[in-house]
Amino acid sequence: MKYDVEEIRHKLKKYGQEHLLNFYDTLDEKKQQELLEQIEGIDFELINSLYSKTKDVNKNEHVDVEPIEFIDKYKLNGDYKYYEEIGKKP
């Protein structure tokens, strides 16, 4: 499929990603089409949506965090020794 570089350039400008075509003119025609195909496969709307969610206020900011109660590993069942030995192996 042949991709229109101007159409893709317009799409990239919308998302502030015009730099993806900085070296477009230095590529041969086959590589140009491969680049355009890769760019066309990028879901910029999804990327923007995911990025904007990282800016959301943490919904758990009013949760109190407390340390858990200490548990002596020697009072647990005997399996701890088995796993402790595995952890010591190189």
VENNORHU-V56868 format. One record per residue. N is the residue number from 1. RES is the residue in three letters. OMEGA is omega in whole degrees, -180 to 180 (* if undefined). Layout:
BEGIN
n: (N N)
res: (RES RES)
omega: (OMEGA OMEGA)
END
This chain:
BEGIN
n: (1 2 3 4 5 6 7 8 9 10 11 12 13 14 15 16 17 18 19 20 21 22 23 24 25 26 27 28 29 30 31 32 33 34 35 36 37 38 39 40 41 42 43 44 45 46 47 48 49 50 51 52 53 54 55 56 57 58 59 60 61 62 63 64 65 66 67 68 69 70 71 72 73 74 75 76 77 78 79 80 81 82 83 84 85 86 87 88 89 90)
res: (MET LYS TYR ASP VAL GLU GLU ILE ARG HIS LYS LEU LYS LYS TYR GLY GLN GLU HIS LEU LEU ASN PHE TYR ASP THR LEU ASP GLU LYS LYS GLN GLN GLU LEU LEU GLU GLN ILE GLU GLY ILE ASP PHE GLU LEU ILE ASN SER LEU TYR SER LYS THR LYS ASP VAL ASN LYS ASN GLU HIS VAL ASP VAL GLU PRO ILE GLU PHE ILE ASP LYS TYR LYS LEU ASN GLY ASP TYR LYS TYR TYR GLU GLU ILE GLY LYS LYS PRO)
omega: (-180 -179 -180 -176 -180 178 179 177 178 179 -180 180 180 -177 178 -177 -177 -178 179 180 -178 -176 -179 -176 180 -178 173 -173 -180 180 177 -180 177 178 180 179 179 179 180 -180 -180 178 -177 179 178 180 178 180 179 180 -178 178 179 -179 180 178 179 -176 -179 -174 -179 180 176 178 -179 179 178 -180 180 176 179 -177 -179 177 176 179 -175 -178 -176 -179 179 -179 177 178 177 -179 -180 -178 180 *)
END
